[in-house]
Amino acid sequence: MAEKRAAIISYTLSYTPTNHTKMDPQRIIELQKHYQNTNKELWLKGPRSKMLVYPFYAMFAFSTAASLYYTGRAIAGIKDE
């Protein structure tokens, strides 16, 4: 058991990411220009940010509305039958 744990730890410590995880310096400059020249909010500047942010807004609004609705029902003493 200890040998297996040592092997896992040594693999984890010796792991180096491959070249496909490194970004091209030219692409970094292009992205920096894009982010600095856009007048949008920071969380909406990315190319796929709308696919992440707007569903989050919808789920947040729904969960807030539902909890406020049921809190109001609890305060008023209305019970489901």
TIVO-2410 file (N, C-alpha, C; in nm, 3 decimals):
# residues 81
REC num residu      c1      c2      c3 atome chaine
REC   1      M   0.082  -0.119   0.000     N      A
REC   1      M   0.000   0.000   0.000    CA      A
REC   1      M   0.087   0.125   0.000     C      A
REC   2      A   0.192   0.125   0.084     N      A
REC   2      A   0.281   0.240   0.092    CA      A
REC   2      A   0.359   0.258  -0.038     C      A
REC   3      E   0.396   0.145  -0.102     N      A
REC   3      E   0.469   0.154  -0.228    CA      A
REC   3      E   0.382   0.215  -0.337     C      A
REC   4      K   0.255   0.176  -0.339     N      A
REC   4      K   0.162   0.230  -0.438    CA      A
REC   4      K   0.143   0.379  -0.416     C      A
REC   5      R   0.127   0.420  -0.291     N      A
REC   5      R   0.110   0.560  -0.259    CA      A
REC   5      R   0.235   0.639  -0.298     C      A
REC   6      A   0.353   0.584  -0.274     N      A
REC   6      A   0.478   0.650  -0.310    CA      A
REC   6      A   0.489   0.664  -0.462     C      A
REC   7      A   0.445   0.562  -0.535     N      A
REC   7      A   0.450   0.568  -0.681    CA      A
REC   7      A   0.357   0.677  -0.733     C      A
REC   8      I   0.239   0.688  -0.674     N      A
REC   8      I   0.144   0.791  -0.716    CA      A
REC   8      I   0.199   0.930  -0.686     C      A
REC   9      I   0.258   0.946  -0.569     N      A
REC   9      I   0.314   1.075  -0.532    CA      A
REC   9      I   0.430   1.112  -0.623     C      A
REC  10      S   0.517   1.016  -0.654     N      A
REC  10      S   0.632   1.047  -0.740    CA      A
REC  10      S   0.585   1.079  -0.881     C      A
REC  11      Y   0.480   1.011  -0.930     N      A
REC  11      Y   0.426   1.043  -1.063    CA      A
REC  11      Y   0.368   1.183  -1.063     C      A
REC  12      T   0.295   1.216  -0.958     N      A
REC  12      T   0.233   1.348  -0.950    CA      A
REC  12      T   0.337   1.458  -0.946     C      A
REC  13      L   0.444   1.436  -0.872     N      A
REC  13      L   0.549   1.537  -0.862    CA      A
REC  13      L   0.630   1.548  -0.990     C      A
REC  14      S   0.643   1.439  -1.065     N      A
REC  14      S   0.724   1.443  -1.186    CA      A
REC  14      S   0.643   1.479  -1.309     C      A
REC  15      Y   0.513   1.498  -1.296     N      A
REC  15      Y   0.428   1.527  -1.412    CA      A
REC  15      Y   0.455   1.667  -1.464     C      A
REC  16      T   0.479   1.676  -1.593     N      A
REC  16      T   0.492   1.807  -1.657    CA      A
REC  16      T   0.393   1.812  -1.772     C      A
REC  17      P   0.322   1.921  -1.787     N      A
REC  17      P   0.224   1.928  -1.895    CA      A
REC  17      P   0.291   1.925  -2.032     C      A
REC  18      T   0.220   1.872  -2.129     N      A
REC  18      T   0.275   1.863  -2.263    CA      A
REC  18      T   0.260   1.997  -2.334     C      A
REC  19      N   0.314   2.006  -2.452     N      A
REC  19      N   0.315   2.132  -2.525    CA      A
REC  19      N   0.176   2.180  -2.565     C      A
REC  20      H   0.079   2.092  -2.577     N      A
REC  20      H  -0.053   2.137  -2.621    CA      A
REC  20      H  -0.125   2.218  -2.513     C      A
REC  21      T  -0.077   2.220  -2.390     N      A
REC  21      T  -0.139   2.301  -2.287    CA      A
REC  21      T  -0.081   2.442  -2.282     C      A
REC  22      K   0.034   2.463  -2.344     N      A
REC  22      K   0.094   2.596  -2.345    CA      A
REC  22      K   0.033   2.679  -2.456     C      A
REC  23      M   0.011   2.808  -2.429     N      A
REC  23      M  -0.047   2.894  -2.530    CA      A
REC  23      M   0.061   2.957  -2.616     C      A
REC  24      D   0.028   2.979  -2.741     N      A
REC  24      D   0.117   3.048  -2.832    CA      A
REC  24      D   0.129   3.194  -2.788     C      A
REC  25      P   0.250   3.248  -2.778     N      A
REC  25      P   0.265   3.387  -2.734    CA      A
REC  25      P   0.190   3.486  -2.822     C      A
REC  26      Q   0.181   3.458  -2.952     N      A
REC  26      Q   0.108   3.549  -3.041    CA      A
REC  26      Q  -0.041   3.548  -3.007     C      A
REC  27      R  -0.095   3.433  -2.973     N      A
REC  27      R  -0.236   3.425  -2.935    CA      A
REC  27      R  -0.261   3.499  -2.803     C      A
REC  28      I  -0.167   3.494  -2.712     N      A
REC  28      I  -0.181   3.566  -2.586    CA      A
REC  28      I  -0.191   3.716  -2.612     C      A
REC  29      I  -0.110   3.766  -2.704     N      A
REC  29      I  -0.114   3.908  -2.738    CA      A
REC  29      I  -0.247   3.943  -2.802     C      A
REC  30      E  -0.298   3.857  -2.891     N      A
REC  30      E  -0.429   3.881  -2.954    CA      A
REC  30      E  -0.540   3.884  -2.850     C      A
REC  31      L  -0.538   3.790  -2.758     N      A
REC  31      L  -0.640   3.787  -2.653    CA      A
REC  31      L  -0.630   3.910  -2.564     C      A
REC  32      Q  -0.509   3.953  -2.533     N      A
REC  32      Q  -0.492   4.071  -2.450    CA      A
REC  32      Q  -0.550   4.194  -2.520     C      A
REC  33      K  -0.525   4.209  -2.649     N      A
REC  33      K  -0.582   4.320  -2.725    CA      A
REC  33      K  -0.734   4.314  -2.725     C      A
REC  34      H  -0.788   4.193  -2.741     N      A
REC  34      H  -0.934   4.175  -2.741    CA      A
REC  34      H  -0.994   4.218  -2.608     C      A
REC  35      Y  -0.937   4.171  -2.499     N      A
REC  35      Y  -0.991   4.202  -2.366    CA      A
REC  35      Y  -0.976   4.350  -2.333     C      A
REC  36      Q  -0.869   4.414  -2.377     N      A
REC  36      Q  -0.847   4.555  -2.344    CA      A
REC  36      Q  -0.928   4.649  -2.431     C      A
REC  37      N  -0.965   4.609  -2.552     N      A
REC  37      N  -1.036   4.697  -2.644    CA      A
REC  37      N  -1.187   4.678  -2.643     C      A
REC  38      T  -1.238   4.588  -2.563     N      A
REC  38      T  -1.382   4.563  -2.557    CA      A
REC  38      T  -1.440   4.641  -2.440     C      A
REC  39      N  -1.556   4.702  -2.462     N      A
REC  39      N  -1.620   4.782  -2.357    CA      A
REC  39      N  -1.717   4.701  -2.272     C      A
REC  40      K  -1.723   4.572  -2.292     N      A
REC  40      K  -1.812   4.487  -2.214    CA      A
REC  40      K  -1.756   4.466  -2.074     C      A
REC  41      E  -1.842   4.414  -1.985     N      A
REC  41      E  -1.796   4.376  -1.852    CA      A
REC  41      E  -1.695   4.261  -1.866     C      A
REC  42      L  -1.607   4.248  -1.769     N      A
REC  42      L  -1.499   4.149  -1.777    CA      A
REC  42      L  -1.554   4.008  -1.796     C      A
REC  43      W  -1.663   3.972  -1.726     N      A
REC  43      W  -1.715   3.836  -1.734    CA      A
REC  43      W  -1.789   3.810  -1.865     C      A
REC  44      L  -1.813   3.911  -1.948     N      A
REC  44      L  -1.878   3.892  -2.078    CA      A
REC  44      L  -1.781   3.911  -2.195     C      A
REC  45      K  -1.654   3.931  -2.170     N      A
REC  45      K  -1.558   3.959  -2.277    CA      A
REC  45      K  -1.514   3.835  -2.352     C      A
REC  46      G  -1.520   3.720  -2.290     N      A
REC  46      G  -1.472   3.598  -2.354    CA      A
REC  46      G  -1.559   3.555  -2.471     C      A
REC  47      P  -1.504   3.471  -2.559     N      A
REC  47      P  -1.581   3.430  -2.677    CA      A
REC  47      P  -1.700   3.340  -2.644     C      A
REC  48      R  -1.693   3.259  -2.541     N      A
REC  48      R  -1.804   3.171  -2.506    CA      A
REC  48      R  -1.865   3.206  -2.370     C      A
REC  49      S  -1.842   3.327  -2.325     N      A
REC  49      S  -1.887   3.364  -2.191    CA      A
REC  49      S  -2.039   3.372  -2.181     C      A
REC  50      K  -2.107   3.410  -2.289     N      A
REC  50      K  -2.253   3.420  -2.283    CA      A
REC  50      K  -2.317   3.284  -2.258     C      A
REC  51      M  -2.255   3.178  -2.308     N      A
REC  51      M  -2.309   3.043  -2.285    CA      A
REC  51      M  -2.298   3.003  -2.139     C      A
REC  52      L  -2.207   3.063  -2.064     N      A
REC  52      L  -2.191   3.031  -1.923    CA      A
REC  52      L  -2.265   3.129  -1.833     C      A
REC  53      V  -2.259   3.256  -1.866     N      A
REC  53      V  -2.311   3.359  -1.776    CA      A
REC  53      V  -2.464   3.364  -1.778     C      A
REC  54      Y  -2.526   3.363  -1.894     N      A
REC  54      Y  -2.671   3.379  -1.900    CA      A
REC  54      Y  -2.747   3.262  -1.839     C      A
REC  55      P  -2.707   3.136  -1.859     N      A
REC  55      P  -2.775   3.029  -1.786    CA      A
REC  55      P  -2.756   3.041  -1.634     C      A
REC  56      F  -2.638   3.089  -1.591     N      A
REC  56      F  -2.618   3.111  -1.449    CA      A
REC  56      F  -2.713   3.217  -1.397     C      A
REC  57      Y  -2.729   3.327  -1.471     N      A
REC  57      Y  -2.824   3.431  -1.432    CA      A
REC  57      Y  -2.965   3.374  -1.419     C      A
REC  58      A  -3.005   3.292  -1.516     N      A
REC  58      A  -3.140   3.235  -1.514    CA      A
REC  58      A  -3.159   3.143  -1.394     C      A
REC  59      M  -3.062   3.056  -1.367     N      A
REC  59      M  -3.075   2.965  -1.253    CA      A
REC  59      M  -3.073   3.041  -1.121     C      A
REC  60      F  -2.991   3.146  -1.113     N      A
REC  60      F  -2.985   3.226  -0.992    CA      A
REC  60      F  -3.118   3.299  -0.968     C      A
REC  61      A  -3.175   3.357  -1.074     N      A
REC  61      A  -3.303   3.427  -1.061    CA      A
REC  61      A  -3.414   3.331  -1.021     C      A
REC  62      F  -3.417   3.213  -1.083     N      A
REC  62      F  -3.521   3.116  -1.050    CA      A
REC  62      F  -3.509   3.068  -0.906     C      A
REC  63      S  -3.389   3.035  -0.864     N      A
REC  63      S  -3.372   2.984  -0.728    CA      A
REC  63      S  -3.401   3.092  -0.624     C      A
REC  64      T  -3.366   3.216  -0.653     N      A
REC  64      T  -3.397   3.325  -0.560    CA      A
REC  64      T  -3.547   3.348  -0.553     C      A
REC  65      A  -3.614   3.350  -0.669     N      A
REC  65      A  -3.759   3.371  -0.670    CA      A
REC  65      A  -3.832   3.258  -0.599     C      A
REC  66      A  -3.791   3.135  -0.621     N      A
REC  66      A  -3.858   3.022  -0.557    CA      A
REC  66      A  -3.840   3.025  -0.406     C      A
REC  67      S  -3.719   3.057  -0.359     N      A
REC  67      S  -3.698   3.060  -0.214    CA      A
REC  67      S  -3.772   3.178  -0.150     C      A
REC  68      L  -3.779   3.291  -0.218     N      A
REC  68      L  -3.857   3.403  -0.164    CA      A
REC  68      L  -4.006   3.372  -0.162     C      A
REC  69      Y  -4.054   3.304  -0.265     N      A
REC  69      Y  -4.196   3.265  -0.271    CA      A
REC  69      Y  -4.232   3.175  -0.153     C      A
REC  70      Y  -4.152   3.072  -0.131     N      A
REC  70      Y  -4.183   2.979  -0.023    CA      A
REC  70      Y  -4.155   3.039   0.114     C      A
REC  71      T  -4.064   3.134   0.123     N      A
REC  71      T  -4.043   3.205   0.250    CA      A
REC  71      T  -4.166   3.288   0.282     C      A
REC  72      G  -4.223   3.355   0.183     N      A
REC  72      G  -4.346   3.431   0.202    CA      A
REC  72      G  -4.462   3.343   0.243     C      A
REC  73      R  -4.472   3.226   0.183     N      A
REC  73      R  -4.578   3.133   0.222    CA      A
REC  73      R  -4.559   3.084   0.366     C      A
REC  74      A  -4.435   3.064   0.406     N      A
REC  74      A  -4.409   3.018   0.543    CA      A
REC  74      A  -4.442   3.129   0.643     C      A
REC  75      I  -4.408   3.251   0.610     N      A
REC  75      I  -4.439   3.364   0.700    CA      A
REC  75      I  -4.589   3.382   0.712     C      A
REC  76      A  -4.662   3.367   0.600     N      A
REC  76      A  -4.808   3.383   0.602    CA      A
REC  76      A  -4.879   3.264   0.664     C      A
REC  77      G  -4.808   3.155   0.684     N      A
REC  77      G  -4.869   3.035   0.744    CA      A
REC  77      G  -4.946   2.950   0.647     C      A
REC  78      I  -4.921   2.964   0.519     N      A
REC  78      I  -4.990   2.885   0.416    CA      A
REC  78      I  -4.917   2.752   0.404     C      A
REC  79      K  -4.991   2.642   0.419     N      A
REC  79      K  -4.930   2.509   0.407    CA      A
REC  79      K  -4.985   2.438   0.285     C      A
REC  80      D  -4.902   2.356   0.224     N      A
REC  80      D  -4.948   2.273   0.112    CA      A
REC  80      D  -5.036   2.162   0.167     C      A
REC  81      E  -5.135   2.126   0.090     N      A
REC  81      E  -5.226   2.019   0.134    CA      A
REC  81      E  -5.185   1.885   0.082     C      A
***
